[in-house]
Amino acid sequence: MDALFKQDESILQVLQYGELSLKGEFIWGSNTTFFLLSCYQDKNFKVVYKPVKGERPLWDFPPASLAKREVAAFTLSELLGWRLVPPTIFRQDAPFGPGSIQLYIDHDPEYHYFNFSLKDRQRLRRVVVFDLLANNADRKGSHLLVDSDDHLWLIDHGICFHEEIKLRTVIWDFAGEPIPDDLLENINHLLEYLHLSREEYSNKSSLLVDLLNGPEIQALIRRAEWIMQAKIFPDPPPDRRPYPWPLV
């Protein structure tokens, strides 16, 4: 495994090489999503599996691309050093064909953005910047999970990274505020990776090349550069819908 993912290396091995057994199906989403158990050596993890063949076609996203966008979101989170997205891989030999495999996060589904404590609301600045970078078109309130260790996780990133601005989110709490310096420093490091030529890409950057097309990566670079120039959280745009639907 690449050193970038060292802290999650054992989890990624179980996701990539484990024997997968079907345990159920999530029935409320737009795309087909299964609940699996992945067993490898002496480790067992619950995982979420989104097969490519279960993706609902979208007019504005390339076909059969949503699963790899899930992996790209995890990769972006790791490149930034933020550990916001659960370990996620793309696997060819899954039960219903190729798709994304993501570590399932045990959480209280009744606790989400709309009833977060003030403390949890205050730690969402990093989430907002992540969604700006990923161009997340669907940040619902239920896509933010808090686990038993009080770690904040983000899920459902299938419609991210479009080259056109499509940001839709419920989190506009910090509009007009300065973006913290430590987050800007992380973005600056991200740009150092992304500005490398294709031939000089480290393994860290080549992972994104394998997951997104060229225009999408260039658009990611432009968004990162805009954030570094503006240095403030944007307001909701007045000329298009800034919120997802449903909100939760």
URLIN-V992337 format. One record per helix or strand. SS is the DSSP state (h for helix, s for strand). FROM is the first residue (numbers start at 0). TO is the last residue. If there is no record, write none. Layout:
[[SS/FROM/TO] [SS/FROM/TO]]
//
This chain:
[[h/2/16] [s/18/25] [s/32/39] [s/42/50] [h/51/53] [h/65/79] [s/84/84] [s/87/90] [s/98/102] [h/112/114] [h/117/121] [h/124/133] [s/138/138] [h/140/142] [s/143/145] [s/151/153] [s/168/168] [s/177/177] [h/180/193] [h/197/199] [h/202/208] [h/213/229] [s/231/231]]
//
